[in-house]
Amino acid sequence: MSLTEQVRLAGVVGAGGGGFPAHIKLSAKAEIVIANGAECEPLLHKDAAVMEHQAQQVVRGVELTMQAVGATQGVIGIKAKKKQAIEAIGAACSGTQVRIHLLGDYYPAGDEYDLVHTVTGRLIPPQGIPIQVGAVVQNVETLVNIAAAAEGRPVTHKIITLAGAVRHPVSLRVPIGMLYRDAIAAAGGMLAEDSVLCIGGLMMGRISENLDTPITKTDTGAIVLPRSHPVVQRKLKPASVQARIGKSACDQCRYCTEFCPRYLLGYAVEPHQVMRSLAFTATGEAHWNQYAALCCACGLCSLYACPESLYPKEACDASKQALRAMDFKWSGAAPTQPHPMHDGRRTPIQSLMRKLSLEEYDHHVVLEDLQLQPDLLVLPLKQGAGVPNVPRVKAGDRVRAGQPLGEIPTGQMGSIIHAPVAALVESVNENITLKIIP
């Protein structure tokens, strides 16, 4: 059986948040494989934990991917400040064709466009993907899962970080489907009763007020913050309010654009022009919307650059949604080189932490081997890009650890889900709920 088929059957997806099925990338041909260990969301440390504790598997995953795509180079991008990860990965790379590329401590170093340019000097075409410049990029945990798939082991667990307003910030290996409520209990519980979850981080993650949200294959962790935290208050404002504030207060200062990482790479992303769409309709709105087409939704414009605390990122999100409805295709020129101030305007993580009022939560976090035994697991049928699983089980069935719970229809893109542990199927709807057998 080919590695591509092994990875498909194991249900491997991008574990850094993207969720793209890994077997599709393995079907391409590339010159270089890049392992993304940049991990630039403030307070999250799951990739560092993966590299420190599973270095051999990371490097093995890179080697297997290189063989599959015919690459001659394998590179692992790690921030220079991650000393323990560098030491572990460096030892694992010894005697292989895989090397380390040190990255600066800025946000968003993990953006594929930025990472590919930093490692190779190449600029991905607008609205393009890394393979168009001869590169395949995989998150470091995805590569661990590829190595496991080659040995016949499916994706059933993942590593996450729980940080912020919790009593014991920690990284944990958890079964997929575990509820955040149970995971937070393992981190000592919340410091404030009215806290909310910033799943996937404060910059590009999503806010959830539901502690019973299940952990999926793509989750990197959650920042727990009091509802009164200024960033939480911003994110909880309705879209209509955000737009109304932007329409009335934006003075076109351009800071959102001048700090935009895609603009600094040379792409035609100009959030300050997108803000003008809030005051236009019909053809006027469509004209300004196109300046959002290449936005990566990193959130720097809204949460760092704007001196008036407006919402240019959210305006870009709305514009991209409108462009998708129009089936808009970018037709402008591709960048040939970054902006002259590309290196000088990168946003240091410590500056971002101060701006986000996160410094009090900046603690040393390590991976702890806790034996987590939740009573219930809730596995969404869709965990990543593509279509949901078609269930292969029904209520009342007993399943074994590693058993496929669904399947992806032939010719469709998606990822198979598996039972993390032996359990009883309690219900099947848009989720498969498993009751753990004592």
KAVEN-V207305 format. One record per residue. N is the residue number from 1. SS is DSSP state (2 for helix, 1 for strand, 0 for the rest). OMEGA is omega as a letter, one per 40 degrees, with the letter a starting at -180 (none if undefined). Layout:
[[N,SS,OMEGA] [N,SS,OMEGA]]
This chain:
[[1,0,a] [2,0,i] [3,2,i] [4,2,i] [5,2,i] [6,2,a] [7,2,i] [8,2,a] [9,2,i] [10,2,i] [11,0,a] [12,0,i] [13,1,i] [14,0,a] [15,0,a] [16,0,i] [17,0,a] [18,0,i] [19,0,i] [20,0,a] [21,1,a] [22,2,a] [23,2,i] [24,2,i] [25,2,a] [26,0,a] [27,0,a] [28,0,i] [29,0,a] [30,0,i] [31,0,a] [32,1,i] [33,1,a] [34,1,i] [35,1,a] [36,1,i] [37,1,a] [38,0,i] [39,0,a] [40,0,i] [41,0,i] [42,0,i] [43,0,i] [44,0,a] [45,0,a] [46,2,i] [47,2,i] [48,2,i] [49,2,i] [50,2,a] [51,2,a] [52,2,a] [53,2,a] [54,0,a] [55,2,a] [56,2,a] [57,2,i] [58,2,a] [59,2,i] [60,2,i] [61,2,i] [62,2,a] [63,2,i] [64,2,i] [65,2,i] [66,2,i] [67,2,a] [68,2,a] [69,2,i] [70,0,a] [71,0,i] [72,0,i] [73,1,i] [74,1,a] [75,1,i] [76,1,i] [77,1,a] [78,1,i] [79,1,a] [80,0,a] [81,0,a] [82,0,a] [83,2,a] [84,2,i] [85,2,i] [86,2,i] [87,2,a] [88,2,a] [89,2,i] [90,2,i] [91,2,a] [92,2,a] [93,2,a] [94,0,i] [95,0,i] [96,0,i] [97,0,a] [98,1,i] [99,1,i] [100,1,i] [101,1,a] [102,1,a] [103,1,i] [104,0,a] [105,0,a] [106,1,i] [107,1,e] [108,0,a] [109,0,a] [110,0,i] [111,0,a] [112,2,a] [113,2,a] [114,2,a] [115,2,i] [116,2,i] [117,2,a] [118,2,a] [119,2,a] [120,2,a] [121,0,a] [122,0,i] [123,0,i] [124,0,i] [125,0,i] [126,0,a] [127,0,a] [128,0,a] [129,0,a] [130,2,a] [131,2,i] [132,2,i] [133,2,i] [134,0,a] [135,1,i] [136,1,a] [137,1,i] [138,1,i] [139,1,a] [140,2,i] [141,2,i] [142,2,a] [143,2,i] [144,2,a] [145,2,i] [146,2,i] [147,2,i] [148,2,i] [149,2,i] [150,0,i] [151,0,i] [152,0,a] [153,0,a] [154,0,i] [155,0,i] [156,0,a] [157,1,i] [158,1,i] [159,1,i] [160,1,i] [161,1,i] [162,1,a] [163,1,a] [164,1,a] [165,0,i] [166,1,a] [167,0,a] [168,0,i] [169,0,a] [170,1,i] [171,1,a] [172,1,i] [173,1,a] [174,1,i] [175,1,i] [176,0,a] [177,0,i] [178,0,a] [179,1,i] [180,2,i] [181,2,a] [182,2,i] [183,2,i] [184,2,i] [185,2,i] [186,2,i] [187,0,i] [188,0,i] [189,0,a] [190,1,i] [191,0,a] [192,0,a] [193,0,a] [194,0,a] [195,1,i] [196,1,a] [197,1,i] [198,1,a] [199,1,a] [200,0,i] [201,0,a] [202,0,a] [203,0,a] [204,0,a] [205,0,a] [206,1,i] [207,1,i] [208,1,i] [209,0,a] [210,0,a] [211,0,i] [212,0,i] [213,0,i] [214,1,i] [215,0,a] [216,0,a] [217,0,a] [218,0,a] [219,0,i] [220,0,a] [221,1,a] [222,1,i] [223,1,i] [224,1,a] [225,1,i] [226,1,i] [227,0,a] [228,0,a] [229,0,a] [230,2,a] [231,2,i] [232,2,i] [233,2,i] [234,2,a] [235,2,a] [236,0,i] [237,0,i] [238,0,a] [239,2,a] [240,2,i] [241,2,i] [242,2,a] [243,2,a] [244,2,i] [245,2,a] [246,2,a] [247,2,a] [248,2,a] [249,2,a] [250,0,a] [251,0,i] [252,0,a] [253,0,i] [254,0,a] [255,2,a] [256,2,i] [257,2,a] [258,2,i] [259,0,a] [260,0,a] [261,2,i] [262,2,i] [263,2,a] [264,2,i] [265,0,i] [266,0,a] [267,0,a] [268,0,i] [269,0,a] [270,0,a] [271,2,a] [272,2,i] [273,2,i] [274,2,i] [275,2,i] [276,2,a] [277,2,a] [278,2,a] [279,2,a] [280,0,i] [281,0,i] [282,2,a] [283,2,i] [284,2,i] [285,2,a] [286,2,a] [287,2,a] [288,2,a] [289,2,a] [290,2,i] [291,2,i] [292,2,a] [293,0,a] [294,0,i] [295,0,i] [296,0,i] [297,0,a] [298,0,i] [299,0,a] [300,2,a] [301,2,a] [302,2,a] [303,2,a] [304,2,a] [305,2,a] [306,0,a] [307,0,a] [308,0,i] [309,0,i] [310,0,a] [311,0,i] [312,2,i] [313,2,i] [314,2,i] [315,2,i] [316,2,i] [317,2,a] [318,2,i] [319,2,i] [320,2,i] [321,2,i] [322,2,i] [323,2,i] [324,2,i] [325,2,i] [326,0,a] [327,0,a] [328,0,i] [329,0,a] [330,0,a] [331,0,a] [332,0,a] [333,0,i] [334,0,i] [335,0,i] [336,0,i] [337,0,i] [338,0,i] [339,0,i] [340,0,a] [341,0,a] [342,0,a] [343,0,a] [344,0,a] [345,0,i] [346,0,a] [347,1,i] [348,1,a] [349,2,a] [350,2,i] [351,2,i] [352,2,i] [353,2,i] [354,2,a] [355,2,a] [356,0,a] [357,0,a] [358,0,a] [359,2,a] [360,2,a] [361,2,a] [362,0,a] [363,0,i] [364,0,a] [365,0,i] [366,0,i] [367,1,i] [368,1,a] [369,0,i] [370,0,i] [371,0,a] [372,0,a] [373,0,i] [374,0,i] [375,0,a] [376,1,i] [377,1,i] [378,1,a] [379,1,i] [380,1,i] [381,0,i] [382,0,i] [383,0,a] [384,0,a] [385,0,i] [386,0,a] [387,0,i] [388,0,i] [389,0,i] [390,1,a] [391,1,i] [392,0,i] [393,0,i] [394,0,i] [395,0,a] [396,0,i] [397,0,i] [398,1,a] [399,1,i] [400,0,i] [401,0,i] [402,0,a] [403,0,i] [404,1,i] [405,0,a] [406,1,i] [407,1,i] [408,0,a] [409,0,i] [410,0,i] [411,0,i] [412,0,i] [413,0,i] [414,0,a] [415,0,a] [416,0,i] [417,0,a] [418,1,i] [419,0,i] [420,0,a] [421,0,i] [422,0,a] [423,1,i] [424,1,i] [425,1,a] [426,1,i] [427,1,i] [428,1,i] [429,0,i] [430,0,i] [431,1,i] [432,1,a] [433,1,a] [434,1,i] [435,1,a] [436,1,i] [437,0,a] [438,0,none]]
